[in-house]
Amino acid sequence: MTYQPFLPEASAGNISPRHAVVPLRRELRRCTIISGEVTRIDHANKKVLVETISGPAREVEYDHIVVAPGSVSRTLPIPGLREQGIGFKTIGEAIYLRNHFLDRLDVAATTTDAETKKRALTFCFVGGGYAGIEALAEMEDMVRSALKYYPELKQDEVRFVLVEATQRILPEIGPDMGAYAARQLRKRGIDMRLGTFLESCVDGNVKLSDGEQFTTDTVVWTAGVKPSPMLANTDLPLGPRGHVNCLPTLQVADGETVVEGAWAAGDCSQVPDLTGGVGAWCSPSAQHAVRQAVVVADNIARVIHGREPKVYRHKYLGSVAGLGLYKGAAKVYGVKVPGVTAWLMHRFYHVSQIPSFNRKVRVVADWTLAFFLKREVVALGQLHAPREEFTEVTPPLEPKPAAPAEPVAAGKA
């Protein structure tokens, strides 16, 4: 299980990527873990079809099911996006981006072509929500820190561009703190393109709706999420945006009718927010997902023992955003908190929320080591093609010569 709020820190080298992932087999020792992908949920017959990593499909029967596949990047039909873009939802994407950014610095430091250098040092992020801003801020911080080891490169040669369709960033922390975050990012030289759309990025040639054009090797797409497409292969009632419809008890519902034995939580579910007024829904955030998981587990036990399930009610405490080392912005209980204090709150909150004591200790240890030894600035170049060098030095087998024809014996036709 990936704790997604730590992806920016894992990508920037503040923590080890594996420490942002909770090992299920260690934490769920009384559970049977099946490694594979759910391809269908047949709730009418209470069966799940799983495509296992070993190949054959496996059918799993159940009494209760908790649907919590999370969300995926929500993309748009933009020319070149599929070929040039990368999301920021998985630990694999975080590791790739870290290697890619450092690799681009190596390219820029060694090339003699001015256009190649300019392209390598231009980094474009699309989306001004939490994922986009925290990823952008952490990666800019990492690049700034790494430049001291690249005497061939200057800070003013590096360009970070944020493309956001609305006129503000980080709406979760309110307009005032969002504006504060934007000012801080601009002070760091980040090109903030608010009220702007990405129109095209074919072959790395970026075209924006405000007329700006530039070339880049890096387009990071963080412009929103949508429920996992796996939900389309179920017979569970879904909302217009593809979410699983839920009651405040986190039971799946068809209208106001409970779908017995079906539960949902997290980004894939549409749960009424009982503290937000009529028509309010819980936002897709780690703050809600972690708390909903506890209520789901308790409610399943209550139903099994013939008791009424409890409703999920959580007043949103506020939001904290990290903007790189020692920088942050937050709004907690209505109080606006800038700078180092917000950054500390961001770290304390998320280390308290990541599941398992083991991971809490490892993350704090990573932060401590990074404070004294500084972050690593080395790219693992062979990580995404580990067999490439081996196959290059391994010659192909020569075809065996054909066996000589046997002589025909005398007197035989």
Summary of the structure (lengths in Angstrom):
residues: 413
radius of gyration: 25.7
end to end distance: 73.2
largest distance: 107.0
contacts: 1237
relative contact order: 0.15
helix: 38%
strand: 23%
